[in-house]
Amino acid sequence: MNHTEELTRYTANFVDELVQSGLTDVVISPGSRSTPLAMTIAEHPGLRQRVVIDERSAAFFALGMAKKKQHAVAIVCSSGTAAANYLPAVVEAYYSRVPLLVLTADRPHELRDTGAPQAIDQIKMYGDYAKWFHEMALPEADERMLAYARGKASRAVNTANEDNPGPVHLNFPFREPLIPDFSLENLWGKRSGEPFYTKAEGKRRLEQTQLEKLSSKLQSFQKGLIVCGPQTDQTFATAVTELAEAWQIPILADPLSQVRAGQHHKDLIIESYDAILRSESIREHLKPDFIIRFGAMPVSKPYLFYVKEHDCIPQLVVENTSGYREPAGNNTEMIYADAALLCKDLANIADGTAFDKDWLQTWQQMNQTAQTLLLESDDTDAVTEGEAVRCLLDVVPDDSSIYVGNSMAVRDLDTFFMNTPKLLDVLSNRGANGIDGMISSGMGAAAAGDPVTLLLGDLSFFHDMNGLLTAKHYGLNITILVVNNNGGGIFSFLPQVNHEMHFEALFGTPLDIEFKQAVNMYGGTYQQPVNEAELKQALAKGYQYDGLSVVEVKTDRTGNLNWHRDKWRQIEESLLPLI
């Protein structure tokens, strides 16, 4: 058997096993050393492949797709710095628990550390950010090595998807020549119709004695809080709201918790808790007897202050499988059980003991007061950043996704995203919380099928403009709302703003560029409304457009800061008489 046949059969068996193990989508960045993988993936009828030229953009594209599909997506690149450009997305995937299968091509061992071109040290190059790393053997095609290739493919897909999902890295050394021969008989090898590694996997669940002990402990208190942080399980919202109904206690729901939107009951959901807890006096007054949190730590910084200031109360954090996501540094009881199942189990054994009804009513009254002020329209024609988010939420289509950027975008979504019966999947890169790769992430989510609205600031848009190319190449339908305050608006809310000598150069960082030209270059439509009515019309028009639609709202950083502060002051003044 010659080199080309060994290369072809080895690679074909590996790729076919990816499909047998459930993989459906691959994002390829072009390169020479990755030719065996790229061509074989393109040849396989069971895989959808997309080519994204820039590796950083490609990795974030795959991340957005995997986040939306909640299943692993593979990325393929050549050797050298191509693989290094995957790192930001790999880091984000690790911290936000998104399954990625990273397949990097490499020079064979005899060309490493010799000065050969495009040969860098790729062994464990993502460090502990990969759940599992394996250096693949050089291609051989005897039965033992074909089984080896299938075993590693199956294990990689399983490992990426299981427990806390995350990135897996396989490194492939290939010798030249690199072109596979697809004319070979029985190209895809022995196919059993099942994955190489079949598995039975169950969800973690507390035993009855543990449930009864936990329920008895919590129901001995009067003032409880359920907190829902960022999470992606669509079954969770119904389960947690039914638990809150059984206990009659409030739910503080993060905008990324998937709890503010949907058809479930929302009477006990306090979506304005970020605005309520901005007052130190109110935080002090609203001291709970216990907090039980599901999901990651919420976006809200006032909530972080709140849990730190009440560190003496019992605080419980529920993780589906494992982890210690508790940045407040408080003594915490960790509960490892499937969140939705735990809510159902606790609701089923609730003994009818009523928590303090006044406690619930106080939260509900404050929430209604804050809501009224947050939704109150101003007399000015100019659109503020908060109003832009309000307009978006008014017109965003039912049964669609919102992919939100970091910095001010996600914080304004937190403030102005009120409970809605619309079916909205709200996604964000809140693992490492960076502003890079946001356009590409949104494009990946759009490639998964549902209509997507991407909400982000001008710096995030600028940082990833080459991500717009995928919309043009693949005809993706996506509407992007760019809130342009000409720089890093979030720094206006931080102490750095008081240092005028260096603020603009180091933190404000105005871009002073016209995004319209970039949008035109990538074949999209562009609109720039100047008031709320025009903004709603522009967004509605964008949703009707087949392809890329960008709506840009220009705001003033100083005016935005003052507008937010006025809102928070009004809310505090209205809430203080209630305590």
C-alpha angles and dihedrals in degrees: 000000000000129000096262094053092048091049092047099047094043093050094041092053091049093049093044090052090054086061094044088053093054106267114143108164135055130179113206129196112199122251141131104245092052092055096112092054097039097048094043092050090049089050096051112096093209097062133076110211130190125189117222112178101206111065096212090052091044093054093050090045089056090045092055091047093048091047091053096042093039088220134098121280121193128227124199129195143157126259130282125028089352087077092043090060089064091066100092092053092043089054091049092047091052096051097039092044099239119156113239127168107208113199112184124182118220143186114264117263096262090062097050121105090005102102092261113155120265091008114131131152103278097166107123088340092162092052116200091348088085115077088210134006127195131176104217119226120250110272118280128159109210116120093260094054095044088054088048091054092049093047093053092047092051094045091049094054092045094047093049092052103038133086107347099000118231148137124314121193127209118179118205121201110203130186123208138291091064104181113107123218110234093181091079117117118250089014097175095048129217109351117190095181090243133080118270087243112037115190144183113217128183135192120253115254134177118246118248094256090051091049093050092048092049094045092048091049095051096042091055086074130075106208114048133166130202112204122194116198129183112316137140107216106121092200093058099078096064093044096050095045090051089052090051089050091052092049097033094223131131127264119218101206124196115217089244094051093089086231102104093062131053143056098293123108114280105179092113098043114111103200096167096059092117091061092042094052096050088090114082090206092054092046089053093049095046095063109159127210091225142354125210114190129196120194129007125328109291121253092244116106092195087059089053089052088048096055092043092052091050097044092136095070124084110273121189127190122196119210121183094223115344145331143099106241098166110122094168089077094226127147101268139184107224116210118195109201139108104281098221093046092047091053091050093047093049092047091051094056097040104130097208094261106155121225119216106300092197088058091056093044092051091055092046093049092048091047092053092048093049091046092054092053094043092052094045112118122231126226095236121101095219117095117236122207093254091050090051089057091046090053092049093053091049094058106025108124122255115252095027140110134252115205108193130197126226131255111040097353097067092040093053089047088053091052101043105030102105124187112284137179089223116114101241128167106206115200136177141160096251097148098089093001095224127157094224124104096016098132091047091048091052091048090052091053089049090052088059089070116256124101110268132204114197114204116192146134129258096261092052089048092050092045093061107024092134086065087076089074093078091061089056095043097046103027093242118183109227136144116209121199108198115194102201116196090158097250144359101339095176090068089066086070093051132077091258089078090073092065100077097174094067104017102096096042097045105028113008090052099176113206100198093196133131112241091192091080093053091049091051090049090058094046098252132136119250132204131175111194120189103201139032096263092051091046093055090047092049093050092047089050090048091054089056093052120098104227137006117357122179123192115188124197116191116210138174118247096213093044090048091052092051092045092053093046091050090052092050092046091051091049094049092048091050095046101045093073088057095063 
